[in-house]
Amino acid sequence: KRAVFSSINFENILTWETEADIPPGTVFDVQYKQYGEKSWLNKRECQSITQPFCNLTHETENFTEHYYARVRA
């Protein structure tokens, strides 16, 4: 829940909160898309990860565009 982008040192990091009672071993998959696109794209390096963050700097490098991201547990 509450997935947000944070821009730190010219990097765009997606972070999210998890529930307190999340089961051990839960993994996350991150997807992103540019505003206006219909299809979500998988962030390959952020599939089946256990940490609550993902670096999307390369995928969101055009600062004049708007981007969406989502996380699935």
C-alpha positions as CSV (number, residue, x, y, z in Angstrom):
1,K,0.0,0.0,0.0
2,R,1.0,3.6,-0.4
3,A,3.5,3.2,-3.2
4,V,5.3,6.4,-3.9
5,F,8.2,7.7,-6.0
6,S,11.0,9.5,-4.2
7,S,13.7,11.3,-6.1
8,I,17.0,11.2,-4.2
9,N,20.3,12.1,-5.8
10,F,18.8,12.1,-9.3
11,E,17.5,8.6,-8.8
12,N,13.8,7.7,-8.8
13,I,13.1,5.1,-6.2
14,L,9.6,3.5,-5.8
15,T,8.9,2.6,-2.2
16,W,5.9,1.0,-0.6
17,E,4.5,0.0,2.8
18,T,3.6,-3.5,3.8
19,E,1.1,-4.8,6.3
20,A,2.4,-5.7,9.7
21,D,1.2,-9.2,9.4
22,I,2.7,-10.0,6.0
23,P,3.7,-13.7,5.8
24,P,7.4,-14.5,5.8
25,G,8.8,-15.1,2.3
26,T,6.3,-12.7,0.6
27,V,7.7,-11.5,-2.7
28,F,6.9,-8.4,-4.8
29,D,6.6,-7.7,-8.5
30,V,7.0,-4.1,-9.8
31,Q,5.4,-2.8,-13.0
32,Y,5.5,0.7,-14.5
33,K,4.1,2.6,-17.4
34,Q,4.2,6.1,-18.9
35,Y,1.1,8.2,-18.8
36,G,-1.1,7.4,-21.8
37,E,0.2,3.9,-22.3
38,K,-2.2,1.0,-22.0
39,S,0.2,-1.8,-21.1
40,W,2.1,-2.2,-17.8
41,L,5.8,-3.2,-18.2
42,N,7.6,-5.4,-15.8
43,K,10.8,-4.1,-14.1
44,R,12.9,-7.1,-14.7
45,E,15.3,-6.5,-11.7
46,C,12.3,-6.0,-9.4
47,Q,10.4,-9.3,-9.9
48,S,10.1,-11.7,-7.0
49,I,11.9,-9.3,-4.7
50,T,11.6,-9.2,-0.9
51,Q,12.7,-5.6,-0.2
52,P,10.0,-2.8,-0.2
53,F,11.7,-0.6,-2.8
54,C,12.7,-0.6,-6.5
55,N,15.0,1.7,-8.5
56,L,13.1,2.9,-11.6
57,T,15.5,5.7,-12.6
58,H,16.3,4.3,-16.0
59,E,12.6,3.7,-16.8
60,T,11.6,7.2,-15.7
61,E,14.5,9.3,-17.0
62,N,12.4,11.6,-19.2
63,F,11.5,14.2,-16.6
64,T,8.9,15.9,-18.9
65,E,6.7,12.7,-18.8
66,H,4.5,11.3,-16.1
67,Y,4.8,7.8,-14.9
68,Y,2.8,5.2,-12.9
69,A,4.1,2.3,-11.0
70,R,2.4,-0.5,-9.1
71,V,3.4,-3.4,-6.8
72,R,1.9,-6.8,-6.5
73,A,2.6,-9.1,-3.6
